[in-house]
Amino acid sequence: MKTWKILAPLGLVAAGAAAALLAKKKKGAEQPAQKKTSEKPKAPAGKTETGSYEFISGFKDARTVELSLRYDPERYSFAVVGEDYLAYSSDSHVAILQGEEFSLQIEYAGYYHGEDFAALAREAEEKYQGFARAGYGANEGFCYLAGDNVCFCFPTGDPYSYVLVTLFKAKDNDTPLPEMPADPALSELLGTMELKIK
């Protein structure tokens, strides 16, 4: 009987140690898998192309502003057009990037007399729903909801103009419109956008 009283606890301790070791191994095996799935896939080198869009900003001391962004040509098409816009624009030309999940119309816009980007943001916050500050890479601006679209505004660094990017969500895209500014593919595209004054 004494032997049983000694062996039973020892057996329980051994079983507990084995279970703990198994759980530890299992947990260690799961961690790398979780890490792998949380990492964003990187586009293969040489898979991107650069789209470029230029416009004149200002009148008396007019300057050329160049906007460029990098995109995957297998997922998107990019063109600068003077007609067949995705939405009405009074500009002479706009850039259009089209993809399966969403499309973008990129155009320049001028400030009203005495207006600057801060004033533009204040006015948009009062006027539109879904107003939020938006930052992608080095680009800091704001966005808001406009009907079935999301509009993004970014300063050019020139005192006369800013860039308006209008997002058109594809019909079969299940992401709710207010959540589109956080879309990873959109964030990646707008994060590559560069604005230079020539």
Secondary structure, 3 states (H helix, E strand, C coil): CHHHHHHHHHHHHHHHHHHHHHHHHHHHHHHHHHHHHHCCCCCCCCCCEEEEEEEEECCCCCEEEEEEEEECCCCEEEEEECCCCCCCCCCCCEEEEEECCEEEEEEEEECCCCCCHHHHHHHHHHHCCCCEEEEECCEEEEEEEECCEEEEEEECCCCCEEEEEEEEECCCCCCCHHHHHHCHHHHHHHHCCEEEEC
